[in-house]
Amino acid sequence: MFAKSDLRYTAQPLPLRPALTDAQVLTAARTFEDAMSTRCTTRDFDTRPVERAVIESAIRTAGGAPSGANHQPWHFVAIGNPALKAQVRAAAEEEEARFYEGAAGDEWLSALEPIGTGPSKPHLEDAPWLIVIFAQRYGEFDDGTRYKNYYVNESVGIATGFLIAALHQAGLSSLTHTPNPMKFLNDLCQRPASEKPVMILAVGHAAADATTPAAARIKKPLDQIMTTLD
């Protein structure tokens, strides 16, 4: 996406945004906080379809996230094809079976017990969309030569947060899934070896009888996650 000839600094004005009063700023912050407080992880998805345009819009939002040197070291593969989702599920469950049969270790499995996870992953087929998130180890200039990406993990993490928030704002539910290892996703998604799969995000409308783990609703209070140095 980059041309070597374009590697120079040019300033431009910020995009126009409405000027808010202090009271409006606080209201906007708390409105978004309230909206995001209803975000829950669920494995129970409805069969109701989701338009591709909705997924595209959410991924465009993710693509606007900040990144190291603005290299945008991410790629999102949106899978709606039922046969391919079935392949992803089969491969993921194969890895998950090894994980739960002992590869994870007792401590890790004990930590997961309140979340209610197991090797069976029907949500990978039930959800109308799977979004596979890849981190790009390096990029290429327009002439084909490589350039290094910086702060890749941090950048992809921020973009993923943007994506999850955008999907929630659209009224959709999502579930983060990280089978280990995930190399099978490069083949199934036809992505190059230079890209590392980070997670699978199952996306769709929550089922009418959807549940969420009670333990997942326990969040640390503000005084445990924030230090203020006025």
N, C-alpha and C positions, 0 to 999 in steps of 0.2 A: 504493500500500500504506500510505502514511502519511496520517494526519489531522493538520491543523494544530493541533487541540486537544490532541494527544498529545505535542507537542514540549516535554517537560519531563523533568528528570532524576529518576529513581527508582532507588534502590539495591536490589539483591536479593542473596541469598547465592550463592556459586559452586555449580555442580552438584556433587553428591557424587562424590568419586573416592577410590579406595583409597589410604591412606597407605603409601608405599614407603620402605624403607630406602635408604641411599646405594648399597648393593650392588645392590639391585633396580632402582634408577634407572639405574645403569650398564648392567645386563643388558638392561633394556628398550630403552635407546638403541641398544645394539649389535645387539640382535635385529632392530630395525627397519632399522638400517643394512645388516645382512646381507640382509634381505628386499629392500630397494630396490636393492642392488647387482646383483641379477639382472634388473633392469628393462633391457630392450633395445628399441631401435626396430627394427621389421621392416616390410617391405612385403608379406610373404607371409602371407596369412590363410587359415585353414581355412573350409570352408563350414558347419561346425557352428554352429547357431544359438545366440544368447545371449538369455536371457529378458529381456523388457522390465523386469521387476522389478529385475534386476541393474543395468541402466542407470539406473533411477530412484533406486536406493539410492546409487549413486556420485554422481549429480548432487545428491542431498540432502546428501551429505558436502561437495561443493563449495560448496553454498549456505550452509554453516556457516562459511565462511572469514571472517576479519576484513576490513573495508572502511572506506573513508573515511566518517566520520560514520554508519556502519552503513547506508549507503544501498543496499548490495548492487547495484552498477551492472552487472549481468550478466544474460544470458539464454542458455539452452542449448536448442538445437533438436536433438532426437534423431531421426534419419532411418533408418528400417528398410525403407521402401518401395523395392523394387528399381527401379521406373521413375524415381522421384525421385533415387535414387542415380546412375542412369545420366545424368540431366540434369546433376547436379552434376559428374560426371566430364567430360562433354562440354564444359561451360562452363569448368571448371578447365583442361582440356587446351588449350583455345583460348588462354587467357591464358599458359599455360606455354610453348606453342609460340613466342609472341612473345618471352617471356623468354629462352629458350634460343637463339633466332635472332639475338640481339644486344642486346635491351633491357637485359639484365643487366650487360653489360660483361665484358671478358676477366678482370679480377681476381676478380670474384664467381664466374664460371663455373669459374675455376681453383681457387678455394677449395672449391667443391662437388664437384670431380672425385673426391677420395678417398671421398666419401659415396655415389657411384654413382647420383646422381639424373638424371632426364631428363624430357622432356615427357610421356611415357606414364605414366598413373596408374591402372592396373588395380585397385589396392587400394581405390580409391573405390567400386568395385562389389563387389569380393570380400569386403570386411569386412562382417559382418552389420549393423553400425551405423556411421553417421557422426554425430558430435556437433559441430554448428556453434556456436561460442562467439561471442556478441555482447557488445560493451561499450555500455552505455547512456550517452549524452552528458548526458541529463537525465532526471529522473523526474517523476511527477505526483502531487499530493496527491489525496485522495479527492474533492475538489471540482473536479478537472480542471486546476487551476493548476499551473504548472511549478515545479520546484525544481532547483537546481544539484547535480550530483554532484561529489564531490571525490576526487582521487587515483584516477581511473578506471582508468588503465593498470595502476597498481600493484595495485589491488584485484582486477581481473580476472586479472592474472598469478598472484596468490596463490591465487585460487579454481581456476584451471586446474591449478596444482600439486597442490592437494588432489584434484582430479578424477583426474589421472593416477596419483597414489599409490593412490587408492581402487580404480581399475580394476586396477592391478597386484596389489593385495592380494587381489582377487577372482580372480586367476589369468588375467587377460586381457592381451592385448598391445594397444598403441596406437601410432599414428603421427601426429605433428603435421604438418600440411600448410598452407602459407600461400601460395596463389596470389596473384599481384599484377597488377592490382587484384582486389578481392573483392566489388565492389558487386553482382555478379550474385546473390550469396547472399541479399541482402535480398529480392529478388523471388521466388526459388525457395523461401525459407523463410517468406515472407509476414511479414517484420518491417519495422517503420517506419523512416523515414529517420533518426530520432533514435538508431538503434542502428548501431554500426559492427562489421562482421564482423572478428574477430581471427584465427581459425584454424578449420580443419577437423580434427577428431580422428577418425581411422579406428580402430574398436574391434572386437576379436573374439579368437578363439583363434588362436594362431600355427599355421601349417601344419606338418605333420610334418617337412618339409624346409626350414623357414624359415631364412633367413640374416640376418645383420646386418653392416653395414660394419665391417671390422676397425678402421678409423680412429675409428669412433664409440665404441669400447671404450677408447680412450686418454683417460684422465681426469687432470687436473692433480693432483699430490700435495697433501696437506694444507698443507704449508709454503708452497705457492704460492697457496692460496685463503683462508688464515686468518692473521691477526695477533692474537696474544694480548697484552693489556695488563693483567697481573695487578696 
